Amino acid sequence: MTYEIFLKNLVKLDSRFIVITAENRAAIRNLPEEIGENFIDTGITEQTMIGMACGLALRGRIPVCHALASFLTMRAYEFIRTDVGIAGLPVKLVGYVPGFLSEANGPTHQAIEDISLMRVIPGMKIFCPSDEEDMLIGLEKVLTSSSPYYIRFNNLKPVVKHNTNFTEGKAEVISWGSDITVLTYGTLLRQAYEAMIILESEGLSVRLINLRTLKPIDEELIISSAEETKLIVSIEDHFLSGGLYSILGEMFLRHRLNIDVLPIALKGKWFKPLLIRELLEYEKFTGRDMAINILKFYQNCFDEIKIRSMI
């Protein structure tokens, strides 16, 4: 099943759902002829789309709004904050090509501050699936939630077989380990998984966690992992400020934990517009680059291993 087919079936079963787009039809191009009046294209008018969605939500509908993630979260931010957030309306916001999925687009189209913007809105929840399978597993619960939701759209092919038991605020543990905890969400699970394989070949035990929802986040699992492993690594295609690394800082401060954390994120700059493979290599976000980075940091902190084959 694809995202588009899932939406079509959902609308057929429950006519409260209405699909809206600000001329962003790439993932839903066949829906108009399938769901008729339950599909609205407002044109390139993200603010209007959000205002319309809120009016429909106040009348018992469940709007699922689609736009490029950068324009959805920034151009329409005041409307999302005021009309969706303050009112607590069940409007679902689907951000297309978030993070590195924007690939060759320049800074204006790069949504790498979207998590920081959405998470500060009271009541707004955030779903960041790692691939299309992961997205479809959680989508029904996310879309039928009574809360507003921001969804980082992701139709990549899976690198792991996912746990089909989805609960918001509960992460998916890909592997259990006792030396390093690697926390990630969304697009970079594949690269984190590749890094895990390399790290394990170097004799390290890795706990790899796919967070799925960043708000609510699986605080219980993260805290226990911080207490049970020696190093926390956060991996994200987002600015260092405001995303997962900031969430962890707030969490560990709240729990009075003093632990080593290595962030792998964009540090004060937009990424170079390239196709995804070249982009990951240029910005040093490949699985191998991450493994080298983690190994160096681990050795400097604990001086327990020698980097053998990596460098």
Residue pairs with C-beta under 8 A, 6 or more apart in sequence:
1 136
2 132
2 155
3 27
3 28
3 132
3 135
3 136
3 139
3 153
3 155
4 27
4 28
4 29
4 30
4 31
6 136
6 139
7 17
7 19
7 28
7 31
7 35
7 64
8 31
8 34
8 35
10 17
10 140
10 143
11 17
11 18
11 19
11 35
11 38
12 35
14 62
15 38
16 60
16 61
16 62
17 38
17 61
17 62
17 63
17 64
17 143
18 38
18 39
18 40
18 56
18 61
18 62
18 63
18 64
19 28
19 31
19 35
19 38
19 39
19 40
19 63
19 64
19 66
20 39
20 40
20 41
20 42
20 49
20 52
20 53
20 63
20 64
20 65
20 66
21 28
21 39
21 40
21 41
21 42
21 49
21 65
21 66
21 67
22 41
22 42
22 43
22 44
22 45
22 46
22 48
22 49
22 65
22 66
22 67
22 71
22 72
23 41
23 42
23 43
23 44
24 66
24 67
24 68
24 96
25 41
25 66
26 96
27 66
27 96
27 153
27 155
28 39
28 66
31 39
32 39
32 41
40 52
42 48
42 49
42 52
46 67
46 71
46 72
46 75
46 76
46 79
47 75
47 76
47 78
47 79
49 65
49 67
49 76
50 65
50 76
50 79
50 80
50 83
50 84
50 91
51 79
51 83
52 63
53 63
53 65
53 84
53 89
53 91
54 63
54 79
54 83
54 84
54 87
54 89
54 91
56 63
57 63
57 89
57 90
57 91
58 87
58 89
62 90
62 91
62 92
62 143
62 144
63 91
63 92
64 92
64 94
64 143
65 72
65 91
65 92
65 93
65 94
66 94
66 96
66 153
67 76
67 94
67 95
67 96
68 95
68 96
68 97
68 109
68 111
69 95
69 96
69 97
69 98
69 99
69 102
69 111
69 114
69 152
69 153
70 102
70 108
70 109
70 110
70 111
70 114
72 80
72 93
72 94
72 95
72 96
72 111
73 80
73 93
73 95
73 111
73 113
73 114
73 117
73 118
73 150
74 111
74 113
74 117
77 117
80 93
80 118
80 121
80 124
80 148
81 121
83 89
84 91
84 93
84 121
84 124
84 148
85 121
85 122
85 123
85 124
85 148
88 123
88 147
88 148
89 148
90 145
90 146
90 147
90 148
91 148
92 142
92 143
92 148
92 149
92 151
93 118
93 148
93 149
93 150
93 151
94 151
94 153
95 111
95 114
95 150
95 151
95 152
95 153
96 153
97 103
97 105
97 109
97 111
97 153
98 111
98 114
98 152
98 153
98 154
98 186
98 187
98 237
99 110
99 111
99 112
99 114
99 152
99 186
99 187
99 236
99 237
99 238
100 187
100 188
100 237
100 271
100 276
100 279
100 280
100 285
101 153
101 154
101 156
101 187
101 237
101 276
102 109
102 110
102 111
103 273
103 274
103 275
103 276
103 279
104 273
104 274
104 275
105 273
106 270
106 273
107 270
110 270
110 271
112 237
112 238
112 239
112 266
112 270
112 271
113 238
113 239
113 242
114 150
114 152
114 238
115 126
115 128
115 214
115 236
115 238
115 242
115 243
115 244
116 238
116 239
116 241
116 242
116 243
116 246
117 242
118 124
118 126
118 150
118 215
119 126
119 214
119 215
119 242
119 247
121 148
123 147
123 148
124 147
124 148
124 149
124 150
124 215
125 142
125 145
125 147
125 148
125 149
125 150
125 168
125 213
125 215
125 216
126 149
126 150
126 151
126 152
126 213
126 214
126 215
127 135
127 138
127 142
127 149
127 150
127 151
127 152
127 168
127 212
127 213
128 151
128 152
128 154
128 185
128 186
128 211
128 212
128 213
128 214
129 135
129 137
129 138
129 151
129 152
129 154
129 186
129 212
130 154
130 156
130 158
130 159
130 162
130 184
130 185
130 186
130 187
130 189
130 190
130 210
130 212
131 154
131 155
131 156
131 157
131 158
131 159
131 189
131 190
132 154
132 155
132 156
132 157
132 158
133 158
133 162
134 154
134 158
134 162
134 172
134 210
134 212
135 151
135 153
135 154
135 155
137 162
137 163
137 164
137 166
138 166
138 168
138 212
138 213
141 166
141 167
141 168
142 149
142 151
142 168
143 149
145 168
152 185
152 186
154 186
154 187
156 187
156 190
159 189
159 190
159 193
160 174
160 189
160 193
160 210
162 172
162 210
163 172
166 212
168 213
168 216
169 213
169 216
169 217
169 218
170 212
170 213
170 218
170 221
171 209
171 210
171 211
171 212
171 217
171 218
171 221
171 222
172 209
172 210
172 211
172 212
173 207
173 208
173 209
173 210
173 221
174 189
174 193
174 196
174 208
174 209
174 210
175 196
175 206
175 207
175 208
176 207
177 200
177 204
177 205
177 206
177 207
177 208
177 229
178 205
178 207
178 228
178 229
179 204
179 205
179 206
179 229
179 230
179 231
179 298
180 199
180 204
180 205
180 206
180 207
180 229
180 230
180 231
180 232
180 233
180 294
180 298
181 206
181 207
181 209
181 222
181 225
181 226
181 228
181 229
181 231
181 232
181 233
182 192
182 195
182 196
182 206
182 207
182 208
182 209
182 233
182 235
182 294
183 209
183 211
183 222
183 225
183 232
183 233
183 234
183 235
183 244
183 248
184 192
184 208
184 209
184 210
184 211
184 234
184 235
184 236
184 244
185 210
185 211
185 212
185 214
185 236
185 244
186 236
186 237
187 237
188 235
188 236
188 237
188 285
189 210
190 287
191 235
191 280
191 285
191 286
191 287
191 290
192 208
192 235
192 287
192 290
193 208
193 287
194 286
194 287
194 288
194 290
194 291
195 287
195 288
195 290
195 291
195 294
196 206
196 208
197 287
198 287
198 288
198 291
198 310
199 206
199 291
199 294
199 295
200 206
201 309
202 291
202 295
202 305
202 307
202 308
202 309
202 310
203 305
204 295
204 298
204 305
207 225
207 228
207 229
209 218
209 221
209 222
209 225
211 217
211 218
211 244
214 244
214 247
217 247
217 251
219 251
222 232
222 248
222 251
223 251
223 255
223 257
225 232
226 232
226 252
226 257
226 259
227 257
230 260
230 298
230 301
230 302
231 259
231 260
231 261
231 262
231 294
231 297
231 298
231 301
231 302
232 248
232 259
232 260
232 261
232 262
233 261
233 262
233 263
233 264
233 294
234 244
234 245
234 248
234 261
234 262
234 263
234 264
234 265
235 244
235 264
235 265
235 290
236 243
236 244
236 245
236 264
236 265
237 265
237 266
237 271
237 285
238 244
238 265
238 266
239 265
239 266
239 267
239 268
240 246
240 263
240 265
240 266
240 267
240 268
243 265
244 263
244 265
245 261
245 263
245 265
248 261
249 261
252 258
252 259
252 261
260 297
260 301
262 293
262 294
262 297
264 285
264 290
264 293
266 283
271 279
271 282
271 283
272 279
272 282
272 283
273 279
274 282
279 285
280 286
280 289
281 289
284 290
284 293
288 310
291 310
292 307
292 310
292 311
295 305
295 307
295 310
296 307
298 304
298 305
299 305
299 306
299 307
